[in-house]
Amino acid sequence: MQLEYEIEITEDFINYRNEYKNKFRSEGRNENWRLMHADCLLLEWYLISSGKGENPNTMRYDVVIPEYNRCEIKSVNNGGSVTIGSYTRQSEFDHYIFYRFNQPRTRPMEIGDIVSLKIVQIDTKDSIESQCRLSQFNESSKSPKYYVWAQDGKFVEPDSNFSVYKQQESVYSKPLFA
Protein backbone atom coordinates (compact mmCIF):
# COMPACT_ATOMS: atom_id res chain seq x y z
CA MET A 1 0.00 0.00 0.00
CA GLN A 2 1.23 3.46 -0.89
CA LEU A 3 2.21 5.48 2.21
CA GLU A 4 2.40 9.06 0.88
CA TYR A 5 -0.29 10.93 -1.02
CA GLU A 6 -0.75 14.31 -2.63
CA ILE A 7 -4.45 14.85 -3.17
CA GLU A 8 -6.23 17.67 -4.96
CA ILE A 9 -9.45 18.67 -3.23
CA THR A 10 -12.40 18.31 -5.59
CA GLU A 11 -16.08 19.14 -5.47
CA ASP A 12 -16.73 15.41 -4.96
CA PHE A 13 -14.67 15.43 -1.76
CA ILE A 14 -16.31 18.64 -0.50
CA ASN A 15 -19.75 17.07 -1.04
CA TYR A 16 -18.63 13.85 0.72
CA ARG A 17 -17.18 15.84 3.63
CA ASN A 18 -20.25 18.05 3.99
CA GLU A 19 -22.61 15.05 3.99
CA TYR A 20 -20.64 13.34 6.75
CA LYS A 21 -20.08 16.56 8.73
CA ASN A 22 -23.77 16.52 9.61
CA LYS A 23 -23.43 13.01 11.07
CA PHE A 24 -20.96 14.25 13.72
CA ARG A 25 -22.45 15.76 16.87
CA SER A 26 -21.72 19.48 16.95
CA GLU A 27 -21.39 19.62 20.75
CA GLY A 28 -21.34 23.41 20.55
CA ARG A 29 -18.49 23.54 18.02
CA ASN A 30 -18.58 26.18 15.30
CA GLU A 31 -18.99 25.41 11.59
CA ASN A 32 -15.27 25.81 10.74
CA TRP A 33 -14.27 23.38 13.47
CA ARG A 34 -16.86 20.85 12.25
CA LEU A 35 -15.64 21.17 8.65
CA MET A 36 -12.00 20.73 9.70
CA HIS A 37 -12.99 17.67 11.74
CA ALA A 38 -14.77 16.21 8.71
CA ASP A 39 -11.73 17.01 6.51
CA CYS A 40 -10.13 14.05 8.27
CA LEU A 41 -12.24 11.89 5.94
CA LEU A 42 -9.87 12.77 3.08
CA LEU A 43 -7.83 9.54 3.04
CA GLU A 44 -10.95 7.39 3.39
CA TRP A 45 -12.62 9.24 0.49
CA TYR A 46 -9.49 9.10 -1.67
CA LEU A 47 -8.97 5.35 -1.23
CA ILE A 48 -12.61 4.64 -2.10
CA SER A 49 -12.87 7.10 -5.02
CA SER A 50 -9.57 5.96 -6.56
CA GLY A 51 -10.57 2.28 -6.39
CA LYS A 52 -7.85 1.37 -3.87
CA GLY A 53 -10.51 0.54 -1.30
CA GLU A 54 -14.20 -0.26 -1.16
CA ASN A 55 -16.95 1.64 0.62
CA PRO A 56 -18.25 -0.67 3.37
CA ASN A 57 -21.64 1.12 3.52
CA THR A 58 -21.52 1.08 7.32
CA MET A 59 -20.50 3.60 9.98
CA ARG A 60 -18.72 0.83 11.95
CA TYR A 61 -15.48 1.21 9.96
CA ASP A 62 -14.23 3.35 7.09
CA VAL A 63 -12.98 1.28 4.18
CA VAL A 64 -12.24 -2.26 2.99
CA ILE A 65 -8.72 -2.59 1.58
CA PRO A 66 -7.80 -5.99 0.09
CA GLU A 67 -4.55 -6.53 2.03
CA TYR A 68 -5.96 -5.25 5.35
CA ASN A 69 -9.67 -6.09 5.08
CA ARG A 70 -11.92 -3.87 7.24
CA CYS A 71 -10.09 -0.68 8.28
CA GLU A 72 -10.70 2.29 10.55
CA ILE A 73 -8.77 5.38 9.39
CA LYS A 74 -7.69 7.99 11.94
CA SER A 75 -5.87 11.28 11.52
CA VAL A 76 -3.01 11.88 13.97
CA ASN A 77 -3.27 15.28 15.64
CA ASN A 78 -0.38 17.74 15.85
CA GLY A 79 0.62 16.43 19.28
CA GLY A 80 0.96 12.84 18.07
CA SER A 81 -2.13 11.29 19.63
CA VAL A 82 -5.23 9.72 18.15
CA THR A 83 -8.53 9.79 20.02
CA ILE A 84 -10.44 6.53 19.93
CA GLY A 85 -13.99 6.62 21.24
CA SER A 86 -16.01 3.83 22.79
CA TYR A 87 -18.10 3.39 19.61
CA THR A 88 -14.95 2.67 17.60
CA ARG A 89 -13.59 0.29 20.23
CA GLN A 90 -16.89 -1.65 20.18
CA SER A 91 -16.95 -1.90 16.38
CA GLU A 92 -15.72 -4.99 14.58
CA PHE A 93 -12.93 -4.38 12.05
CA ASP A 94 -9.40 -5.64 11.44
CA HIS A 95 -6.90 -2.77 11.22
CA TYR A 96 -6.32 0.82 12.18
CA ILE A 97 -4.63 3.10 9.66
CA PHE A 98 -3.12 6.26 11.16
CA TYR A 99 -2.10 9.14 8.94
CA ARG A 100 -0.76 12.65 9.40
CA PHE A 101 -1.27 15.77 7.30
CA ASN A 102 2.17 17.03 6.22
CA GLN A 103 1.28 20.67 6.82
CA PRO A 104 -0.70 22.11 9.73
CA ARG A 105 -4.31 22.81 8.89
CA THR A 106 -5.69 26.20 9.85
CA ARG A 107 -8.92 26.26 7.84
CA PRO A 108 -11.35 23.87 6.16
CA MET A 109 -10.21 22.41 2.84
CA GLU A 110 -11.45 24.08 -0.34
CA ILE A 111 -11.75 22.99 -3.97
CA GLY A 112 -8.35 23.19 -5.63
CA ASP A 113 -6.26 22.80 -2.46
CA ILE A 114 -3.41 20.31 -2.77
CA VAL A 115 -3.08 18.31 0.45
CA SER A 116 -0.11 16.09 1.31
CA LEU A 117 -0.46 13.32 3.84
CA LYS A 118 1.47 10.29 4.98
CA ILE A 119 0.32 7.00 6.48
CA VAL A 120 2.40 6.62 9.63
CA GLN A 121 1.11 3.35 11.06
CA ILE A 122 -1.01 0.36 10.10
CA ASP A 123 -1.64 -2.17 12.83
CA THR A 124 -4.27 -4.62 14.00
CA LYS A 125 -7.22 -3.43 16.04
CA ASP A 126 -6.22 -5.63 18.98
CA SER A 127 -2.64 -4.37 18.99
CA ILE A 128 -3.62 -0.69 18.91
CA GLU A 129 -6.38 -1.00 21.49
CA SER A 130 -4.13 -2.89 23.90
CA GLN A 131 -1.95 0.25 23.96
CA CYS A 132 -4.78 2.76 24.47
CA ARG A 133 -4.86 4.92 27.57
CA LEU A 134 -7.99 6.36 29.15
CA SER A 135 -8.23 10.10 28.46
CA GLN A 136 -7.94 12.36 31.47
CA PHE A 137 -10.58 14.66 29.94
CA ASN A 138 -13.52 12.27 29.98
CA GLU A 139 -16.80 13.67 31.23
CA SER A 140 -18.82 11.47 33.55
CA SER A 141 -21.97 11.92 31.44
CA LYS A 142 -20.39 10.68 28.21
CA SER A 143 -18.88 7.45 26.94
CA PRO A 144 -15.17 7.31 27.80
CA LYS A 145 -12.59 8.26 25.20
CA TYR A 146 -9.16 6.75 24.86
CA TYR A 147 -6.01 7.91 23.18
CA VAL A 148 -3.01 6.22 21.66
CA TRP A 149 0.25 7.59 20.27
CA ALA A 150 1.07 6.94 16.60
CA GLN A 151 4.44 5.29 16.05
CA ASP A 152 5.91 7.70 13.54
CA GLY A 153 8.55 9.29 15.75
CA LYS A 154 6.98 12.78 15.76
CA PHE A 155 6.20 13.72 19.33
CA VAL A 156 6.15 17.05 21.11
CA GLU A 157 7.22 17.40 24.72
CA PRO A 158 5.10 17.26 26.71
CA ASP A 159 2.82 15.25 24.48
CA SER A 160 -0.38 17.12 23.89
CA ASN A 161 -3.77 16.82 22.27
CA PHE A 162 -3.67 20.49 21.37
CA SER A 163 -4.82 20.72 17.76
CA VAL A 164 -8.46 19.95 18.47
CA TYR A 165 -9.01 20.17 22.21
CA LYS A 166 -6.58 22.99 23.12
CA GLN A 167 -5.36 21.07 26.16
CA GLN A 168 -2.64 18.67 27.15
CA GLU A 169 -3.71 15.05 27.04
CA SER A 170 -0.86 13.66 29.10
CA VAL A 171 2.33 14.61 30.83
CA TYR A 172 4.44 11.90 29.23
CA SER A 173 7.71 13.27 27.87
CA LYS A 174 8.49 10.10 25.92
CA PRO A 175 6.30 8.09 23.55
CA LEU A 176 4.42 5.17 25.04
CA PHE A 177 5.73 2.87 22.33
CA ALA A 178 9.25 1.47 22.23
C-alpha positions in Angstrom: 0.0 0.0 0.0 1.2 3.5 -0.9 2.2 5.5 2.2 2.4 9.1 0.9 -0.3 10.9 -1.0 -0.7 14.3 -2.6 -4.4 14.9 -3.2 -6.2 17.7 -5.0 -9.5 18.7 -3.2 -12.4 18.3 -5.6 -16.1 19.1 -5.5 -16.7 15.4 -5.0 -14.7 15.4 -1.8 -16.3 18.6 -0.5 -19.7 17.1 -1.0 -18.6 13.8 0.7 -17.2 15.8 3.6 -20.3 18.0 4.0 -22.6 15.0 4.0 -20.6 13.3 6.8 -20.1 16.6 8.7 -23.8 16.5 9.6 -23.4 13.0 11.1 -21.0 14.2 13.7 -22.4 15.8 16.9 -21.7 19.5 17.0 -21.4 19.6 20.8 -21.3 23.4 20.6 -18.5 23.5 18.0 -18.6 26.2 15.3 -19.0 25.4 11.6 -15.3 25.8 10.7 -14.3 23.4 13.5 -16.9 20.9 12.3 -15.6 21.2 8.6 -12.0 20.7 9.7 -13.0 17.7 11.7 -14.8 16.2 8.7 -11.7 17.0 6.5 -10.1 14.0 8.3 -12.2 11.9 5.9 -9.9 12.8 3.1 -7.8 9.5 3.0 -11.0 7.4 3.4 -12.6 9.2 0.5 -9.5 9.1 -1.7 -9.0 5.4 -1.2 -12.6 4.6 -2.1 -12.9 7.1 -5.0 -9.6 6.0 -6.6 -10.6 2.3 -6.4 -7.9 1.4 -3.9 -10.5 0.5 -1.3 -14.2 -0.3 -1.2 -16.9 1.6 0.6 -18.3 -0.7 3.4 -21.6 1.1 3.5 -21.5 1.1 7.3 -20.5 3.6 10.0 -18.7 0.8 12.0 -15.5 1.2 10.0 -14.2 3.4 7.1 -13.0 1.3 4.2 -12.2 -2.3 3.0 -8.7 -2.6 1.6 -7.8 -6.0 0.1 -4.6 -6.5 2.0 -6.0 -5.3 5.3 -9.7 -6.1 5.1 -11.9 -3.9 7.2 -10.1 -0.7 8.3 -10.7 2.3 10.5 -8.8 5.4 9.4 -7.7 8.0 11.9 -5.9 11.3 11.5 -3.0 11.9 14.0 -3.3 15.3 15.6 -0.4 17.7 15.9 0.6 16.4 19.3 1.0 12.8 18.1 -2.1 11.3 19.6 -5.2 9.7 18.1 -8.5 9.8 20.0 -10.4 6.5 19.9 -14.0 6.6 21.2 -16.0 3.8 22.8 -18.1 3.4 19.6 -15.0 2.7 17.6 -13.6 0.3 20.2 -16.9 -1.6 20.2 -17.0 -1.9 16.4 -15.7 -5.0 14.6 -12.9 -4.4 12.1 -9.4 -5.6 11.4 -6.9 -2.8 11.2 -6.3 0.8 12.2 -4.6 3.1 9.7 -3.1 6.3 11.2 -2.1 9.1 8.9 -0.8 12.6 9.4 -1.3 15.8 7.3 2.2 17.0 6.2 1.3 20.7 6.8 -0.7 22.1 9.7 -4.3 22.8 8.9 -5.7 26.2 9.8 -8.9 26.3 7.8 -11.4 23.9 6.2 -10.2 22.4 2.8 -11.4 24.1 -0.3 -11.8 23.0 -4.0 -8.3 23.2 -5.6 -6.3 22.8 -2.5 -3.4 20.3 -2.8 -3.1 18.3 0.5 -0.1 16.1 1.3 -0.5 13.3 3.8 1.5 10.3 5.0 0.3 7.0 6.5 2.4 6.6 9.6 1.1 3.3 11.1 -1.0 0.4 10.1 -1.6 -2.2 12.8 -4.3 -4.6 14.0 -7.2 -3.4 16.0 -6.2 -5.6 19.0 -2.6 -4.4 19.0 -3.6 -0.7 18.9 -6.4 -1.0 21.5 -4.1 -2.9 23.9 -1.9 0.2 24.0 -4.8 2.8 24.5 -4.9 4.9 27.6 -8.0 6.4 29.2 -8.2 10.1 28.5 -7.9 12.4 31.5 -10.6 14.7 29.9 -13.5 12.3 30.0 -16.8 13.7 31.2 -18.8 11.5 33.5 -22.0 11.9 31.4 -20.4 10.7 28.2 -18.9 7.4 26.9 -15.2 7.3 27.8 -12.6 8.3 25.2 -9.2 6.8 24.9 -6.0 7.9 23.2 -3.0 6.2 21.7 0.3 7.6 20.3 1.1 6.9 16.6 4.4 5.3 16.1 5.9 7.7 13.5 8.5 9.3 15.8 7.0 12.8 15.8 6.2 13.7 19.3 6.2 17.0 21.1 7.2 17.4 24.7 5.1 17.3 26.7 2.8 15.2 24.5 -0.4 17.1 23.9 -3.8 16.8 22.3 -3.7 20.5 21.4 -4.8 20.7 17.8 -8.5 20.0 18.5 -9.0 20.2 22.2 -6.6 23.0 23.1 -5.4 21.1 26.2 -2.6 18.7 27.2 -3.7 15.0 27.0 -0.9 13.7 29.1 2.3 14.6 30.8 4.4 11.9 29.2 7.7 13.3 27.9 8.5 10.1 25.9 6.3 8.1 23.5 4.4 5.2 25.0 5.7 2.9 22.3 9.3 1.5 22.2 
